[in-house]
C-alpha cells in the first residue's frame, strides 16, 4: 500500500505514486533474480558502510578429505557474502565466508553452498525485511520515511530498493497468507467488513476508490479452540462480485453491516447473515450528539443492557451463552423492538431519528439469530477492529499506486494483524518465517502459521 504524507513537501501525483508503482513492478517479477554483482558489465553495489558491526560465519564442507579419492583438501581462497540484517534496536552485517577448497590429489573443487535467502542474490537479511514490513504496515511509516531513517544510520537504502523488497517479500509470503485465509473460511461463523482506499487510475493521474476487505475468525468470546485470524483482500472497486469470489468456499454465519453487495451471498442460504448492533447504536449516538434527542438517548440505554449481558457471557461455552441471553437479553431485545416501533408513530417520518429507527428495526430482525446461537456475537466489532490498522495508516496514505500494490498490502496486513491477534511479535515471527520459507515445502506451509510458531 502506498503511504504518503498529506502534509510536508509538495509532490506531484506521479512522484507520489512511485512507491507503490515500484512495489507493483517488484511483485510482478518477485521470482526473478537480482543482477549478479560479480559480472563486470553490470554496476557494482555500494558496499555496506564499515561502521556497521560485522558478525562472521564461516561455512566449511565439514570434511578434511576429498570425497572422491580421499586426498587432502587445501584452501585456495574464499568467497565472502555480506548480508545486512536488523536485530531490534540495531543493524549488523552477517559476513558469510565460504572457503574455496581443492583436492591436492585429483584437484576436485569443494565449497559449501550459500544458504537460501528470502531474496535470491539480495543483500537484506530476513530480520531487515521483516523490519521494513512491520514499519510500513504496523507502524505506518512510509518507505520514504524509512529511507530517511536508514540514511541517518549511514545506510544508503533508497525508496525504490525498499519497494522492491516489499514486493518480493509479500510474494514470498503469499502462501502463508493464503493458509490464514483457509483457516478463516473453515470457521462456522466469520466477521466481514471493508474500507475504502484511493488507487491511482492507470494513465490518468487521477484516483479511483478501491477497497480493502477483511474476513475475521475469533472464537475467543465463546471459548473456542481455534486461533483468531484476519484475512485481507484487495479489489479495485466495491462490486459485490468480490466478496462473492472471496467467500466462494465458505458455508456458515457471517456477521456484517447492511452492505447491499452482500445480499447475493445470502440468497442461496449457504451463508447466513448476522447483523451488527454496533451499527444500530452508532446511528443513535450520532443523533443524540447532534440533537440531544431523549428518544435516541433511551435507545442507547436499552442497547447498553444487551451489551451488559454479553459482558457476563464472554468466555462461556455456547450453551451457557444461550441460556444467559434467553433469560436476560431476549426480553430486552423484544421490548426494544416494540418500543422502537411505537416511537415511529410519535415523530416525523422524514427526520434523521425516524431513519435511524427504521434502520434499527431492519437490522434487528437479522440480528435475532444471536439469541439462539452461542457462537454468534451481538456485533461485527471483530471485523471492525481489523480495520483499525488501515484507518490509522490512512492518515499517512493518499493512495495505492496499483492493484499489485494493494495486493501486497492485503498480504502484509493478513500476516501482521493475525500475528497480533495471537499475541505473537510480528517482527520476530516474520523474521523467522522469512529465514525458513525459501526451503519450505508448500504442502507444509500451515506449520509456519503464527499461532504455531515457537519463538
C-alpha positions in Angstrom: 0.0 0.0 0.0 1.3 3.4 -0.9 2.0 5.7 2.0 2.3 9.4 1.6 2.2 12.3 4.0 -0.7 14.6 3.3 1.4 17.4 4.6 5.0 18.3 4.1 6.8 18.8 0.8 4.6 19.0 -2.3 4.9 16.0 -4.6 3.3 15.5 -8.0 0.8 12.7 -8.4 3.4 10.7 -10.4 6.0 11.2 -7.7 3.5 10.2 -5.0 2.6 7.0 -6.9 6.3 6.0 -7.3 6.4 3.9 -4.1 3.5 1.5 -5.0 4.3 1.5 -8.7 7.7 0.1 -7.7 6.0 -2.4 -5.4 3.8 -3.4 -8.3 6.7 -4.0 -10.6 8.5 -5.9 -7.9 5.5 -8.1 -7.2 5.2 -9.0 -10.9 8.9 -10.1 -11.0 9.2 -11.4 -7.5 10.6 -14.7 -8.6 13.3 -13.2 -10.7 16.9 -13.0 -9.5 18.6 -9.7 -8.8 21.6 -8.8 -11.0 24.8 -10.7 -10.4 27.1 -8.1 -8.9 30.2 -10.1 -9.8 29.6 -9.5 -13.6 32.0 -6.8 -14.7 29.5 -5.3 -17.2 26.9 -4.6 -14.5 27.1 -1.8 -11.9 28.6 -2.6 -8.6 26.5 -2.2 -5.4 27.7 0.3 -2.9 29.4 -1.5 -0.1 27.8 -1.6 3.3 29.5 1.0 5.5 32.4 -0.2 7.7 30.8 1.3 10.8 28.1 -1.4 10.9 29.2 -4.2 13.2 30.2 -7.5 11.4 29.4 -11.0 12.6 31.4 -13.5 10.7 30.2 -17.0 10.0 32.4 -19.5 8.1 30.7 -22.3 6.2 33.0 -25.3 5.6 32.2 -28.6 3.9 32.8 -30.4 7.1 35.3 -32.9 5.8 39.1 -32.6 5.5 39.5 -35.2 2.9 38.3 -35.5 -0.7 35.0 -37.5 -1.1 36.3 -39.0 -4.3 39.9 -40.0 -3.7 40.5 -39.3 0.0 43.2 -36.7 -0.8 43.8 -33.8 1.5 41.8 -30.6 0.8 43.7 -27.4 0.7 42.3 -23.9 0.9 42.8 -21.8 -2.2 40.7 -18.8 -1.4 37.3 -17.8 -0.1 34.1 -16.1 -1.2 32.5 -13.5 1.2 28.9 -12.5 1.1 27.7 -9.6 3.3 24.1 -9.6 4.4 22.6 -6.5 6.0 20.5 -7.6 9.0 18.3 -5.9 11.6 18.1 -7.0 15.2 15.6 -4.9 17.1 17.4 -1.8 18.0 20.5 -2.2 15.8 21.9 -3.1 12.4 24.5 -5.7 11.9 26.2 -7.3 8.9 26.3 -11.1 8.6 29.7 -11.8 6.9 29.3 -15.2 5.4 32.7 -16.7 4.5 32.8 -19.8 2.3 36.3 -21.2 1.8 37.2 -22.5 -1.7 38.9 -25.9 -1.3 40.6 -28.2 -3.8 41.9 -31.7 -3.5 45.7 -32.0 -3.5 45.5 -35.3 -5.5 42.6 -35.1 -8.0 42.1 -31.3 -7.9 38.3 -31.7 -7.3 36.8 -28.3 -6.2 34.8 -28.2 -3.0 32.8 -25.3 -1.4 29.8 -25.1 0.8 26.7 -23.7 -0.9 25.4 -20.3 0.1 22.3 -20.8 2.2 18.9 -19.9 0.7 17.8 -16.4 1.3 14.4 -14.6 1.1 15.5 -12.6 -1.9 17.9 -14.6 -4.2 21.2 -12.8 -4.5 19.7 -10.0 -2.5 21.5 -8.2 0.3 18.8 -7.9 3.0 18.6 -10.5 5.8 15.2 -11.8 7.0 15.2 -9.6 10.0 15.6 -6.4 7.9 12.9 -7.4 5.5 10.6 -8.1 8.5 11.5 -4.7 9.9 10.6 -2.9 6.7 7.2 -4.7 6.5 6.3 -4.1 10.2 7.4 -0.5 10.0 5.2 0.1 6.9 2.1 -1.8 7.7 2.0 -1.9 11.6 3.8 1.3 12.4 2.5 3.2 9.4 5.9 4.5 8.3 6.1 5.2 4.5 9.1 3.8 2.7 10.4 7.3 2.0 10.5 8.0 5.8 12.1 4.6 6.4 14.7 5.5 3.8 15.4 8.8 5.6 15.8 6.9 8.9 18.3 4.4 7.3 20.2 7.4 5.9 20.7 8.8 9.4 22.3 5.4 10.2 24.7 5.8 7.3 22.8 3.2 5.2 22.0 4.1 1.6 18.7 2.4 1.0 16.5 4.4 -1.3 12.8 4.1 -1.6 12.9 2.1 -4.8 15.1 -0.5 -3.2 12.7 -0.8 -0.2 9.7 -1.0 -2.6 11.4 -3.9 -4.4 11.9 -5.7 -1.1 8.3 -5.2 -0.1 7.0 -6.6 -3.4 9.3 -9.6 -3.4 8.8 -10.3 0.3 5.0 -10.3 0.2 5.1 -12.5 -2.9 7.2 -15.0 -1.0 4.9 -14.9 2.0 1.7 -15.1 0.0 1.3 -18.9 0.6 1.2 -18.2 4.4 -1.5 -15.5 3.9 -3.5 -18.0 1.8 -3.2 -20.5 4.6 -4.6 -17.9 7.0 -7.5 -17.4 4.6 -8.3 -21.1 4.5 -8.3 -21.1 8.3 -10.7 -18.2 8.5 -13.1 -19.8 5.9 -13.2 -23.1 7.8 -15.0 -21.4 10.7 -18.7 -21.8 11.5 -19.0 -18.1 11.8 -16.9 -15.2 10.5 -16.9 -11.4 10.6 -16.7 -9.3 7.4 -16.1 -5.6 6.7 -14.5 -3.4 4.1 -13.0 0.1 3.9 -12.2 2.5 1.0 -8.8 3.4 -0.2 -7.9 5.6 -3.1 -6.0 3.9 -6.0 -4.2 5.7 -8.8 -6.0 5.1 -12.1 -3.6 3.9 -14.8 -2.5 6.6 -17.2 -4.9 9.3 -15.9 -3.1 10.7 -12.9 -6.5 10.6 -11.1 -7.6 8.3 -8.3 -10.5 5.9 -8.0 -11.9 4.3 -4.9 -10.6 0.8 -4.3 -11.4 -1.4 -1.3 -9.6 -3.5 1.3 -11.8 -6.3 2.7 -11.3 -8.2 5.9 -12.7 -11.5 7.0 -12.1 -12.4 10.6 -12.4 -15.5 12.7 -12.5 -15.1 16.5 -13.9 -17.8 18.8 -12.5 -16.4 22.0 -15.8 -15.0 23.2 -17.3 -18.5 23.5 -14.1 -20.4 24.4 -13.5 -21.9 21.0 -10.1 -23.6 20.5 -9.3 -22.2 17.0 -6.8 -19.4 16.7 -8.1 -16.0 15.9 -7.1 -14.7 12.4 -7.8 -11.9 10.0 -7.7 -12.4 6.2 -7.5 -9.3 4.0 -8.2 -8.9 0.3 -7.9 -6.0 -2.1 -10.1 -5.0 -5.0 -10.2 -2.1 -7.4 -13.9 -1.4 -6.7 -16.7 -2.3 -4.3 -18.7 -4.6 -6.6 -20.5 -7.5 -4.8 -18.7 -10.0 -7.0 -15.5 -9.5 -5.0 -16.9 -10.9 -1.6 -18.7 -13.5 -3.7 -15.4 -14.7 -5.0 -13.6 -14.4 -1.7 -16.2 -16.4 0.1 -17.0 -19.0 -2.6 -16.0 -21.9 -0.4 -17.4 -20.6 2.9 -20.5 -22.1 4.5 -21.8 -20.7 7.7 -22.8 -17.5 9.6 -21.4 -14.1 8.6 -21.5 -11.0 10.8 -21.7 -7.9 8.6 -23.1 -4.5 8.1 -26.0 -3.8 5.7 -23.9 -3.6 2.5 -26.2 -4.4 -0.4 -23.4 -6.2 -2.2 -23.6 -9.0 0.4 -27.2 -9.8 -0.5 -26.3 -12.2 -3.2 -24.3 -14.2 -0.7 -27.4 -14.8 1.5 -29.8 -15.8 -1.3 -28.7 -19.4 -1.6 -28.7 -20.0 2.2 -25.1 -21.2 2.2 -24.1 -18.0 4.1 -26.5 -16.8 6.8 -26.4 -13.2 7.9 -25.9 -11.8 11.4 -26.4 -8.1 11.6 -24.4 -5.7 13.8 -25.9 -3.9 16.8 -22.9 -1.6 16.9 -24.0 0.0 13.7 -27.5 0.4 15.1 -26.2 2.0 18.3 -23.8 4.3 16.3 -26.7 6.0 14.5 -28.5 6.8 17.7 -25.2 8.1 19.2 -24.7 10.5 16.3 -28.3 11.8 16.6 -28.0 12.3 20.4 -24.7 14.2 20.0 -26.1 16.5 17.3 -29.7 16.9 18.5 -29.8 15.8 22.2 -32.7 13.6 21.4 -34.2 11.9 24.5 -35.5 9.1 22.3 -32.0 8.4 20.9 -30.7 8.5 24.5 -33.2 5.9 25.7 -32.4 3.7 22.7 -28.7 3.9 23.6 -29.6 2.9 27.2 -31.7 -0.1 26.2 -28.9 -1.3 23.8 -26.4 -1.0 26.7 -28.5 -3.6 28.6 -27.9 -6.1 25.8 -24.1 -5.4 26.0 -24.2 -5.9 29.7 -25.4 -9.5 29.2 -22.7 -10.0 26.6 -20.1 -8.9 29.1 -21.3 -11.5 31.5 -21.4 -14.2 28.9 -18.0 -13.6 27.4 -15.7 -16.6 27.6 -18.6 -19.0 28.5 -19.4 -22.1 26.3 -22.1 -21.6 23.6 -24.8 -23.4 25.6 -24.3 -21.2 28.7 -24.3 -18.1 26.5 -27.6 -19.1 25.0 -29.1 -19.6 28.5 -27.9 -16.2 29.6 -29.2 -14.5 26.5 -32.6 -16.1 26.7 -33.0 -15.3 30.3 -31.7 -11.7 30.3 -31.2 -10.4 26.7 -34.2 -11.8 24.9 -36.8 -9.8 26.9 -34.7 -6.6 26.5 -34.4 -7.3 22.7 -38.1 -7.8 22.3 -39.0 -4.8 24.3 -36.6 -2.6 22.3 -38.2 -3.7 19.1 -41.7 -3.0 20.3 -40.6 0.4 21.8 -38.8 1.5 18.6 -41.9 0.7 16.5 -44.0 2.8 18.9 -41.6 5.7 18.7 -42.1 5.9 14.9 -45.7 6.9 15.4 -44.7 9.9 17.5 -42.1 11.6 15.3 -41.8 12.9 11.8 -41.2 10.1 9.3 -38.7 12.3 7.4 -36.5 13.0 10.4 -33.0 11.5 10.9 -34.3 9.9 14.0 -37.0 8.1 12.1 -34.4 6.9 9.6 -32.3 5.6 12.4 -35.3 3.7 13.9 -36.2 2.2 10.6 -32.6 1.1 10.1 -32.6 -0.4 13.6 -35.8 -2.4 13.0 -34.5 -3.8 9.8 -31.1 -4.8 11.3 -32.6 -6.3 14.5 -34.6 -8.8 12.5 -31.3 -10.0 11.1 -29.7 -9.9 14.5 -32.2 -12.2 16.1 -30.2 -15.4 15.4 -27.6 -14.4 18.0 -30.1 -15.0 20.8 -30.4 -18.7 19.9 -26.8 -19.5 18.9 -23.9 -19.2 21.3 -21.2 -19.0 18.7 -22.6 -15.7 17.3 -22.0 -12.2 18.5 -24.1 -9.1 19.1 -22.0 -7.0 16.7 -19.4 -7.1 14.0 -16.6 -5.5 16.1 -14.2 -8.3 15.4 -14.0 -7.2 11.8 -14.1 -3.5 12.5 -11.1 -3.9 14.8 -9.3 -5.5 11.9 -9.7 -2.2 10.0 -8.2 0.0 12.7 -4.6 -0.5 11.4 -5.7 0.6 7.9 -7.6 3.6 9.4 -4.5 4.6 11.3 -2.3 4.2 8.3 -4.6 6.2 6.1 -3.5 9.3 8.0 -0.2 8.8 6.2 -1.6 7.3 3.0 -3.1 9.1 0.0 -3.5 6.2 -2.4 -2.2 2.9 -3.6 -0.4 3.2 -6.9 -1.8 -0.1 -8.5 -3.7 -3.2 -7.8 -0.4 -5.1 -7.3 0.5 -2.6 -4.5 -2.9 -3.1 -3.0 -2.5 -6.9 -3.1 0.9 -6.5 -1.3 -0.8 -4.5 1.4 -3.5 -7.1 1.9 -0.9 -9.9 2.3 1.1 -7.8 4.8 -2.0 -6.9 6.8 -3.1 -10.5 6.9 0.3 -11.6 8.3 0.8 -8.8 10.8 -2.7 -8.5 12.2 -3.1 -12.2 12.6 0.2 -12.4 14.5 -1.0 -9.6 16.8 -4.3 -11.3 17.4 -2.4 -14.3 18.7 -0.1 -12.2 20.9 2.9 -13.0 18.6 5.5 -10.4 17.9 5.1 -9.7 14.2 8.8 -8.8 13.6 10.2 -11.9 15.4 7.7 -14.3 13.7 8.2 -12.8 10.2 12.0 -12.7 10.5 12.0 -16.4 11.5 9.5 -17.3 8.8 11.4 -15.4 6.1 14.6 -17.3 7.1 12.8 -20.7 6.8 10.3 -20.3 3.9 12.7 -20.3 0.9 13.4 -24.0 1.5 10.0 -24.9 2.9 7.7 -27.4 1.2 4.4 -25.7 0.1 2.5 -28.7 1.5 3.8 -27.9 5.0 3.1 -24.2 4.9 0.5 -24.5 7.7 3.4 -25.2 10.1 4.5 -21.6 9.6 1.3 -20.0 10.8 1.8 -17.5 13.7 -0.2 -19.5 16.3 2.0 -22.5 15.7 5.2 -20.5 16.0 7.5 -21.2 18.9 9.7 -18.2 19.3 
